[in-house]
Each structure stands twice: as C-alpha cells, then as structure tokens.
Amino acid sequence: MVKRLIACAFLVGCGTFEDPNVVLDLRIISMTATPPEQMVDVDLSKPLMPIDLLGQLAPAEVCGLIADPNFERNLRWTMTLCTLSAGRCDGTPTKLGSGLLSDPDLTTPEPRMCVTVQPDGNLLGTLLEALDGDTLHGLGGVDYGVSLQIGGETADPALDQFADKHLRVSPRIPADRAANNNPSLTGIQAVIDGGSPIPLPLGRCIDFQPPNLPLSVAPAQKVRLTPIEADGAREPYVVPTLDGKTRMFTESLKYQWVTTGGSLSKGSSGGPHDPFGNPAPLFTDWTAPKPADLAGPTDFSLWIVQRDERFGEAWYESCLHVEP
C-alpha cells in the first residue's frame, strides 16, 4: 500500500535526476556496532593462543537503521558475519540472524533490527582468515564485517538492498592504546531563516504527539542545521608505526544528512581540516518545499548519521513539519 504519492519532479520521466540526499524508497541509512573496536593484550615474545584471544573479546551488537517511506510493509532481513576484501564482505559468510522487521516508519515503538557477534569459533575463524591476508600481521588491527541484506517481505530478492559494517580487533600496542568508542551529540541546533538558534526536537514523525511537536516551518523557509558535539566526541588515539614508534591523532567527524523531502545544501558535512588548517563546516541547510509542491501540511523525516574515521557511528532521527 503506497504511503504517499511521489512528486513528478522526482520521477525519471520528468527529465530530472533523483537527489541522493532524498529517500524515495527502501534505503539502509546506517549500521552501528557497539563496541566498534576491541583491544586485546599481546606478548610479542610469544604467539597469542586462539583461546586467549577469544577470552579477551566481548559480544558486539550490530544494528541497522532502515527507511522505507513509500510502502506500508514488513521487511525481511538477514545479517551475516564475513571477512573483508577491498572493504567489502567476501568469503563464506556465517549467518548471525534474520527475521521480519515491522514497518520502520510507522511501527511504534520503533522496531530494532540487531544481531550480536559472539566471541566464538565463527568469529575466531573470520579473524584468522583476515589476519592471514594482512600485510602488517595485525599490527594496525584486524577488521571483519557484518553484512546486511534487506528487502520487502514479498518483494523480488533481486531488489534487495545491501550494506556492510566494519568492526575491528586491535592489539594494545602501545600499552596506553584505547579502543574506539562511537561518537555522540548533545543535540542539533536549528536556525530558521537566520533567526535565533533553537534545539531540533528528535524523534520519528510518527512519534510526535501533542504536546510534543516537531519543528514547524513555512513553505520555502530555510533551516540551518548544526550538530552540537558532546565533550570528548573527537577522541585522541595513538597508532603504532613500522619503525617501532607511535603517532598521535585526533579524530575528525563526518555527518551524513538524509531526508524524505525538501532539499539539502549538502548531504555530507564535517571531515578533516582543510589544507590551511581550518575546521570543516558541520552544518547543512534544509529548504522546505515551495507552496506549489505541497498538497497540505506535510511531515518530512530527517536522519543524521555521525561517523568517525575508525568505524564509530551513531544516528539521530528528527521530523520537519511544513505548514502552508
């Protein structure tokens, strides 16, 4: 059952290209792992036995954020454990979980789609396979993946969507090296047409009920959205070098912005400093549709995905209400 009609401007027959920052159909928005990295203590004078490796690892939970705005339907999904080749899942996968996800846009409370990677023989085999192909012999860490396949409950599997989540196991070299944590925000600041900053309410459109309401704007108004990072969100970290020394870095954070309507000035913000040392801007501008493009009051979903450069990731959801 179709949830809403798609405006002609988004259709190929209208002579325009789809905006990649606007979600029109099934989309995997984000995948998170908690924790994204784990540390193991090693003694370089003797090999690390497999049983000792597994004994230092904890279970890792991997979850997916899905949007499917144009249909009311359940989604069938499968997640598998895998080795990585050229950044993509490869080799013989091991099934971690599968099932049916209730409609992610309309079901309350919001359904979770998660699996747990247990520190067992399957993970050990995956790590050893990855280590075998690592030219640094695990010095910088060993990466493995969780692959997600998802599609409509009765849809053709040829239309399924795929995504991979990277996780890392690293040796504690040097001794003060700490595992990466997922980044976080304290909130998102909204400025409507150059006005005073206000907090952007978080939550799915379906979850807003009086007296709690989403941010409301008029047609064609511009909203500047700026993430407010939590203290310590940009973690310092050290990495070993081949000459036996270490280097210290501070994470840069990137932001992905995705919506179901209106337009975004950019779908990605943040990142490393520019060549002159200036920090990358974090904000994006969302512009509401014009009156002619609205049939009446309309809610538009907004997703913000925060990523660091070591596979840490977090997502936030909001809603923008346009009142003609």
N, C-alpha and C positions, 0 to 999 in steps of 0.2 A: 504494500500500500504506500503510495507516494506521500511523503510528509508535506512537501511544498513544491510549487512549480518553480522551475529554474528560469531566470530571466533570459530573454533571447540573446542578450549581449554575451552570455557565457557559452552559447552554442556554436559549434563549428560552422553551421550553416549561415550564421550571421556575419561571417567574414572576419572574426576576431579570434585571438588565441586565449585559452584559459589562463587565468592568473594562478601561478603555482602557490601563492600565499592564501588563496581562497579554496576552501574544501567544498567540493561539489558532490563527492561520493565517498565510498569507503576509503579510509586513509589511516595508516599507522602513524600516529603523531609522535610517540616517544616510547622508549623502553628504558627502564631503570633497573639497576642492580644494587642490592643492599646486603653486604658492602660491595663496592665496585672493585676493590683491591684488597688482598690479604697478604700479610707478611709471614714468612717462615724463617726461623733461626737456623743458620747453617754453620758447620765447622769445615772450613776449607781444607783442613788436613785429612779429612776422611769423607767418603761419599755419604749422602743423605739417603737413608733407607726409606723405601716407599711407606712402610707402616709409620715411620716417624713423620713423614710429610703429611699424611692424612690426619695424624693426631694433632697437628697444629692448625688445621683448617676448620672453619665453622661453616654451617649451612649458609648459602647465599640465596636470597629471594629475588627473582626477576619478575617484573610486572610490565604490562603493556597498556598504553593509552590509545584508545581507538575512537575514531569519529566515523559515523555513517549517517550523514544528515538527511538523505533523500528517501530513506526507506524505514518502515516500521518492521523490524525483523530480528530474529536471533542470528548470531554469528557463530559458526563452528571454527574452532581454532586448535592448533597443535604447536607445542614448543618442544624443541629437541636440543640436546647437548651436542656440540660439534667442535672439531678443530678448525683453525682458521688458515686460509690460504689467500694471500693478496688481500687481506682484510675481509674476506667473505667466508661463510661456512663451507667446509669441504669434508671429505672423508665419509665414513659411515656414521650417521647420526644415532644418538640414543634418545628415545622418547622420554620426555620428562613429565608431560601432562597434556591433556586435551579435554575438550568439552564444548558446551554451548554457552555463549555469552549473551545474556539478555540485552535487549536494545540499549546500547551505551549512552544514547542521548535522552531517552525517555524513562528508563527504569529508575525507580527510587527505592532505597538508597542506591547510589551509583554502584554498579557491579564491578568487582575486581577480577582481573584476569592475571593470575600469578602462578608461578611454579617455584619449587625450591630445589636448588642444586645441592645435593647431599655430598659430603666428603667420603665417597665410597670408591669401589673399584672402577666404576664407569668414569668418574672424574679423574682418577689416577691414570687410567689408560689414555684419556684425552690429553692430560698434561704431559705424559711421557712421549706421546706422539708429537705434540707441539715442540717439546724440548729437543727431540731428535732432529728437527729441522731448523733449530735456532743457531745461527752462526755465533752468537755471543754466549751460547751454552747456559742461558738463563740468567746471565749477569744483570740484564735490564728488566727481568721479569718474564714470565711465560703467560701468553694470552690464550684464552679459549673463548668459545662463543655459545650463545643460546639463540637459536633461530626460531622465528615465529612465522607461521603460515595461518592466514585467516581469510574467510570468505562467508558469503551468505549461506544460511542453513541449507537452502535448496538450490543455491546458485551453482553454475558450472565451475568446477575447481580450476579451470583454465583462467578464470577471472580473479583468483585469489591474490592477495597481497602478501609480500614477504618483507621481513626485516631481521637484522642480526644485532645482538647486543654483545659487546666485548666485555670480558672480565679478565682480571689479571691476578696472578700469584707471583710475588716478588721475594727475593732473598733480602734479609735485613742487613744490607751492606750499603753504607756503613752502619754501625750499631745504633745510631740515633735516627735512622730512616724510619719514617712513619707511613702507614698505609693511607691511601687517599680516601677522603670522605665525599659524599655527594654534596654539591653546593646548595645554598639556600638563599631565600629572600625574606626580608621582613615585610614586604608589601610592594605594591606597584602604584606609582603616583600618576594621576591623570590631570591634565590641564586642558580645559575646553576653550578653544578659540582664544588662547592667550590669557585666560582668567587665572584665578587663584588655584594653587595645587590642592587636590582632594584625593583621598585614598580610593583606589579602584576596588569595589566590592568583588570578592572572589566567590566562585561557585558556578555551577552549570545554570543555563537559563531555566531549566525545568525545576531547579531547586529554589529559585527565588519566589517567595510567597510573602504577601504583606504581613507585618510592616517592613520586612527586609526586601528591598527592591534593587534591581541592577542600575548601573549608571545610565541615565536617560539624556539623550541629546536630540537636537532638531536635525532635519534633513540637511545634508551638505556641510554640517559642522565638522571641524577638525579637532581630534583629541590627541594630544601628545602623551604617550605612554612611556614612563621611565621606571625601570626596575630599581628598587631600593635593596641593596645587598646587605645581608646580615654580617655582623662583625666576624672576621675570620673566614668569610666565604672564599677569599682568594688565598689558598694555602701555600706557604713556602714548602719546598721539597728539595731533597738532595738526590742526585743520581751518581752512581759510580762511573768512572771513566776507565778506558782500557789501560791507561798508564798507572793505575792504582790509586788515583786521586778521586776527588768528588767535585761536583759543581752544584751550586745552589740556584734555584729558580723560584719564581713566584707565579702561580697560575694566572692565566688570563681566562676570562669567562665570555662565552658567546651566548646570544639569545636568538631563538627562533620564534617568530610571530606568525600565527595562523588564525584565520577567521572564516566564517561562513558567508560573509557579505561585506559590502563597503570596499574600501581599498586601503592598502598599507603603503606608506612611502618606501619601506624596505622590509623584507621578510627576515633579515638577519642583521643583528647589531652586536656591538662589542667586539672582542677579539684582542689581539696583541697591540702594543703601541705602534704608531706609525714610525717611519724612518727618522723623524725629528724628535721622537720621544714623547709625543702627545698621546694621551689615552684615547682609545677608540670610543666614539659616542655610543651610549647604551640605548637611547630612545628610538622609538618609531612613531610615526603619525598615522592614525587611523581616521579616514574621512568617511562620514556616513553617506549612504546613497542619496541621490537627488530626489525631490518630491515625485517626479515623474516615474521613478523606478520603484516606488513603494505603493502597495495596494492598501496600506493602512499601517497602524502601529506594528512594528516588527522587531523581534529579538534576533541578535546575531551572536553566535558563540565566538569566543576568543580563547586561544590556547597560547601559553607562553612556556617555552622549554628552555631551561638554563643548563648549559653544558660547560664543563671544564675540559682541559686538554689531556686528562688521564682517565677518560671513560666515566667520570662522575656526571650525573644527570638528575634533574628534578623538573617536575612540571607543575603548572598552575593553570586553573581554568577560570574564566570570567564570562560575563554577558554584557552586551551593549544594546540598550533599548533605544530605538529611534521612533520618535513621536511626531508625525506630520502636523 
